[in-house]
């Protein structure tokens, strides 16, 4: 909350310009730190756990990209899978406690292939000991992806343009990328998106991408 209160002062200090450095945002300004928000949270286990519980509950009861009426999972994703005992279907990077892949398994129980959640080691340690048919792997997604031959990487609904500004290395892998985000209309962000945008910008200096911006991401 402190970073949100400090937003006007932060904008004045930058001349109302958006800094390119992800460690020079409102959060660093408010808390007088050079740490990225994720690193700051990682150093505070109680806060980290609260954040991950929040992310696990955030999408509960909401429409999802994996719903039959939203995305043709069977035709556009499952047809890509080559049967095999070690075939990986989906890797959810920054997947927290595995809520999205758990929901995917529930909605598509016959989908072949492994489902793997990747997140920071401290997040993995705090997560569930076991989820049915969902694996957990500690991984920094700014380093080379250790799993080869993937069908799909999932970029979660946050941190949106964090992927574009700071995470271009994610797109250097020759994998399909699924952006699980609320892309706005081509000219602006919807009214439903600006409140979480304020929260995301205040903490991680990120904003939602419009459909036009999303279309310009590396493929």
C-alpha positions as CSV (number, residue, x, y, z in Angstrom):
1,X,0.0,0.0,0.0
2,X,2.9,2.4,0.8
3,X,4.0,2.2,-2.9
4,X,0.5,3.1,-4.1
5,X,0.4,6.1,-1.7
6,X,3.8,7.2,-3.0
7,X,2.8,7.0,-6.7
8,X,2.2,10.8,-7.2
9,X,5.5,11.6,-5.6
10,X,7.3,8.9,-7.6
11,X,5.9,10.2,-10.9
12,X,7.0,13.7,-10.1
13,X,10.5,12.4,-9.3
14,X,10.8,10.8,-12.8
15,X,9.3,13.7,-14.7
16,X,6.3,11.5,-15.4
17,X,8.4,9.1,-17.4
18,X,8.3,5.4,-17.1
19,X,11.7,4.0,-16.1
20,X,13.1,1.1,-18.1
21,X,14.8,-0.4,-15.1
22,X,12.5,-2.8,-13.2
23,X,14.4,-2.1,-10.0
24,X,13.7,1.7,-10.2
25,X,10.0,1.7,-9.8
26,X,7.4,2.9,-7.3
27,X,8.2,0.0,-4.9
28,X,11.9,0.8,-4.7
29,X,11.1,4.5,-4.3
30,X,8.7,4.0,-1.5
31,X,10.7,1.4,0.5
32,X,14.1,2.8,-0.3
33,X,15.5,-0.4,-1.7
34,X,17.3,-1.5,-4.8
35,X,15.8,-5.0,-4.6
36,X,13.2,-6.1,-7.2
37,X,9.8,-6.7,-5.6
38,X,10.1,-10.5,-6.1
39,X,13.5,-10.6,-4.3
40,X,12.2,-8.4,-1.5
41,X,9.2,-10.7,-1.0
42,X,11.4,-13.8,-1.2
43,X,13.5,-12.5,1.8
44,X,10.3,-12.3,3.8
45,X,8.7,-15.8,3.9
46,X,5.5,-14.7,5.6
47,X,4.8,-12.1,2.9
48,X,5.8,-14.5,0.2
49,X,3.3,-17.1,1.5
50,X,0.5,-14.6,1.7
51,X,1.2,-13.5,-1.9
52,X,1.1,-17.1,-3.2
53,X,-2.1,-17.8,-1.4
54,X,-3.6,-14.7,-2.9
55,X,-2.5,-15.8,-6.4
56,X,-4.0,-19.3,-5.8
57,X,-7.4,-17.8,-5.0
58,X,-7.4,-14.9,-7.4
59,X,-8.9,-16.8,-10.4
60,X,-11.3,-19.0,-8.4
61,X,-14.8,-18.8,-9.9
62,X,-13.6,-16.8,-13.0
63,X,-13.6,-17.9,-16.6
64,X,-10.3,-19.4,-17.6
65,X,-8.3,-19.7,-20.8
66,X,-8.6,-23.5,-20.6
67,X,-12.5,-23.4,-20.7
68,X,-14.0,-25.2,-23.7
69,X,-15.8,-22.1,-24.8
70,X,-12.7,-19.9,-24.6
71,X,-9.8,-21.9,-26.1
72,X,-10.0,-25.1,-28.2
73,X,-7.6,-27.1,-26.0
74,X,-8.3,-30.4,-27.7
75,X,-7.8,-29.1,-31.3
76,X,-5.1,-26.5,-30.8
77,X,-3.0,-27.9,-28.0
78,X,-3.5,-31.6,-27.4
79,X,-3.1,-32.4,-31.1
80,X,0.5,-31.2,-30.7
81,X,1.4,-33.8,-28.2
82,X,3.6,-36.8,-29.2
83,X,2.7,-39.7,-27.0
84,X,5.5,-40.9,-24.7
85,X,6.2,-41.6,-21.0
86,X,8.2,-38.4,-20.5
87,X,6.3,-36.1,-22.9
88,X,5.7,-32.6,-21.3
89,X,2.5,-31.0,-22.2
90,X,2.6,-27.7,-20.3
91,X,5.1,-25.8,-18.2
92,X,3.6,-23.0,-16.1
93,X,6.4,-20.5,-15.4
94,X,5.9,-18.6,-12.2
95,X,3.1,-21.0,-11.5
96,X,3.1,-20.6,-7.7
97,X,1.3,-23.4,-5.9
98,X,0.1,-25.0,-9.1
99,X,-3.5,-23.7,-9.1
100,X,-3.7,-23.2,-12.9
101,X,-2.3,-26.6,-13.8
102,X,-4.4,-28.3,-11.2
103,X,-7.5,-26.7,-12.7
104,X,-6.3,-27.7,-16.2
105,X,-6.1,-31.4,-15.0
106,X,-9.5,-31.2,-13.5
107,X,-11.1,-29.8,-16.7
108,X,-9.1,-32.0,-19.1
109,X,-8.4,-35.2,-17.1
110,X,-7.6,-37.3,-20.2
111,X,-5.0,-34.8,-21.6
112,X,-1.7,-36.7,-22.2
113,X,1.7,-35.5,-21.1
114,X,3.3,-34.1,-17.9
115,X,2.2,-30.8,-16.3
116,X,5.1,-29.0,-14.6
117,X,5.0,-25.9,-12.4
118,X,8.2,-23.8,-12.3
119,X,8.8,-21.1,-9.7
120,X,11.4,-19.8,-7.3
121,X,12.8,-22.3,-4.9
122,X,11.3,-20.6,-1.9
123,X,7.8,-20.7,-3.5
124,X,8.1,-24.3,-4.3
125,X,9.1,-25.1,-0.7
126,X,6.0,-23.4,0.6
127,X,3.6,-25.0,-1.9
128,X,1.6,-28.2,-1.6
129,X,3.7,-31.4,-1.0
130,X,1.9,-33.1,-3.9
131,X,-0.8,-32.4,-6.5
132,X,-2.2,-35.2,-8.5
133,X,-0.3,-35.4,-11.8
134,X,1.3,-32.0,-11.3
135,X,5.0,-31.7,-10.9
136,X,7.0,-28.9,-9.2
137,X,10.4,-27.6,-10.3
138,X,12.5,-24.8,-8.9
139,X,13.6,-22.6,-11.8
140,X,14.5,-19.0,-12.5
141,X,12.8,-18.2,-15.8
142,X,15.4,-15.7,-16.7
143,X,17.8,-18.6,-17.2
144,X,17.8,-21.2,-19.9
145,X,14.7,-23.5,-19.8
146,X,15.9,-26.9,-18.6
147,X,13.1,-28.8,-20.1
148,X,13.5,-29.4,-23.8
149,X,11.0,-30.4,-26.4
150,X,8.1,-28.5,-24.8
151,X,4.8,-28.1,-26.4
152,X,3.7,-25.0,-24.5
153,X,5.0,-22.5,-21.9
154,X,2.5,-20.6,-20.0
155,X,3.2,-17.0,-18.9
156,X,0.8,-16.3,-16.1
157,X,-1.7,-13.4,-16.0
158,X,0.8,-11.4,-14.2
159,X,3.3,-9.7,-14.6
160,X,2.2,-8.7,-18.1
161,X,4.7,-6.3,-19.6
162,X,7.3,-7.6,-17.2
163,X,7.7,-10.3,-19.8
164,X,8.1,-7.8,-22.5
165,X,10.5,-5.3,-20.8
166,X,12.6,-7.6,-18.6
167,X,11.9,-11.1,-19.8
168,X,12.9,-11.2,-23.5
169,X,15.0,-14.2,-22.7
170,X,11.8,-16.2,-22.2
171,X,11.1,-15.8,-25.8
172,X,14.4,-16.9,-27.1
173,X,13.3,-20.5,-26.6
174,X,11.7,-22.2,-29.7
175,X,8.5,-23.1,-27.9
176,X,4.9,-22.0,-28.2
177,X,4.1,-19.3,-25.6
178,X,0.7,-18.9,-24.0
179,X,0.1,-15.5,-22.4
180,X,-2.5,-16.1,-19.7
181,X,-3.4,-12.4,-19.3
182,X,-6.3,-10.1,-19.7
183,X,-5.4,-8.4,-22.9
184,X,-7.2,-5.1,-23.4
185,X,-8.8,-3.8,-26.5
186,X,-6.5,-2.6,-29.3
187,X,-6.5,1.1,-28.2
188,X,-6.8,1.1,-24.4
189,X,-7.0,-1.0,-21.2
190,X,-10.5,-2.0,-20.0
191,X,-12.1,-0.6,-16.9
192,X,-11.7,-4.0,-15.2
193,X,-8.0,-4.0,-15.8
194,X,-6.8,-0.6,-14.4
195,X,-7.2,-1.4,-10.7
196,X,-4.9,-4.4,-10.8
197,X,-2.6,-2.4,-13.1
198,X,-2.2,0.2,-10.3
199,X,-1.3,-2.6,-7.9
200,X,1.0,-4.3,-10.3
201,X,2.8,-1.1,-11.3
202,X,3.3,-0.1,-7.7
203,X,5.0,-3.3,-6.9
204,X,6.7,-4.7,-10.0
205,X,6.4,-1.7,-12.4
206,X,4.3,-3.6,-14.8
207,X,1.2,-2.9,-16.8
208,X,-1.3,-4.9,-18.8
209,X,-0.6,-5.2,-22.5
210,X,-3.3,-4.2,-25.1
211,X,-4.1,-6.6,-27.9
212,X,-2.0,-4.5,-30.2
213,X,1.0,-4.6,-27.9
214,X,0.6,-8.4,-27.4
215,X,0.6,-8.9,-31.2
216,X,4.1,-7.3,-31.3
217,X,5.7,-9.7,-28.8
218,X,8.4,-11.9,-30.3
219,X,7.0,-15.2,-31.6
